Amino acid sequence: MKTKLLVGISLAVFVLLSVNIIAFGLILGNNQNNQQQKIILQQNTTAAISRQQDPQSAVILNNQTQAATATSTASTNSGSSTNNGAASSTTTQQNTMMPPVTTTQTQTKMPPRTTRAS
Amino acid sequence: MGANSNIKSKVGPLLIILLALVPAVIWFIVRQGTDRFNDYATTTHSLGQLSGLIGMTLFALSFLMTTRMKIIEDWFGGLDKVYKAHHLMGVLAFVLVLFHPLLLVIKFVPSQLYLAAVYLLPSSSWPVNFGIVALLSMILLIVLTIFAHMTYQKWKVSHKFMGLVFIIACFHVFLVTTDITFYPILKYYMLGISFLGLAAFSYTLIKPVLHTSLLYEVSKVNTQYPQLTLISLKPKGNSLQFKAGQFVFIKIRGSNLPKEQHPFTIASSPSEKEITLAIKSLGDYTSQLKNLQPGTPVEIEGPYGQFDYLTWKRPQLWIAGGIGITPFLSMASYAAGTGQLPGPITLFYCTKNREESVFLQKLEQISQKLGQEKFKVVLHCSQENGYLNTEFLGQQMNGQGQHIQDMDILLCGPPAMMEGLAKSFEKKGIKKGQIHYEEFNIK
């Protein structure tokens, strides 16, 4: 009787915990993915709208990006290996300080036609 | 002699505790200086590792208990105690193994719940998958063993699959990257224990082929008493050497009966050539035994059990409940034949009513032969006098000029009756070492 009770309670605890962990873990994991995708979508939409409404700022943003790329390339070409490392690290820092997914998405999802139009 | 056997019977449990704790001790030594119990995450992780190590060791050792080896029986004080230990070890191993994955993932809760969920589910990692398969199979088999009311035959077959579960668990233990991988001493200890478990399991599988049993045949089947079958067996070669009160496993060949082994206590004296088994119809198998025909071959494995009245040297109080009379029948017959008695003996034969007390006449004849002062039989019918209790026993013994505190008490009967009486005796100040019992329920 005692062993039945011990096994019964242990099994109940195991089932309760594992089922909850798996169920909530998967649901939350799914939600997090969905939220991330939502954020990306929102940012893309916001960026696209702002470009359409205010092409000037889009040009500024585009110019800034081009300038940063140029600086980075210049220091890579002209500097020593140490400078090269420093320049690279600056670029990397900029990228890592921003939410990585958002950064990537902003760069890749930017509509090329808008850039050309500006 | 009695004290020696008491000490000897503690060797087994102590050895098992020691062997089960060794991996934990090794783990503590080899992991010195590393993060073990610094915070919630490391503590739960460490407990998860320990539960896995101890659980797996107990799982392996539980197979040793099923080999019915004489040395193991001696270390535990009887095969019934060995099976009791096996049952307990199996349950403990199960509980520890059950909490092993939970304790390992609990550190991810609640902040990284997704990681915890992924950890508990099958993945591309086969070593982890082996663990998941072993755990789920173990859950299924333990639930079947403990909660499902299966026939003895089905239960035995299902229990054999535990060996397969153990092999899968071994793949998990030795393939997954853990402390066992990094610390050779822990690896070799776990390898040794696992090998022991696998060897024990293999031995139980090949045992039927090894012909360790003796061949007998049915000479007489007596079905004159309701719900009771008396089977006499005569040897077809070497005869069994046993002590009064011991039991054997029998397997009946060449009949429609299931071919698995069943344990029964011998009711006849060791000095008789034939063996008599008194079997009560309690289930499918025992109900069919009355149909046995003389000449049917029977394999006998044994003898087992350490319920030998000559082990203890004080005056004795024997208490038999129902079919629990069988070992006492053997002892009384042997005493009548040889005159070997450790002191005065009083037997309380407990049945529901007088019709059930089928062996009373035989016991009274033995009592007359030996003399009432040496061997006295008292019939106690629960329908007339209620259940037997220690107050009544105390009064009866005082009436004979004896005190139960100075006696060895031998019990055999339904588990509830034995447990209840043993507790009452202990409350009356009788030491555990004075109370001796044999449990029928080996399953």
Interface residues (C-beta under 8 A of the other chain):
Chain A: T3 K4 L6 V7 G8 S10 L11 F14 L17 S18 I21 I22 A23 F24 G25 L26 L28 G29 Q32
Chain B: H87 L88 V91 F94 V95 L98 F99 P101 L102 V105 V109 L113 Y114 L115 A116 A117 V118 L120 L121 I139 I142 V143 I146 F147
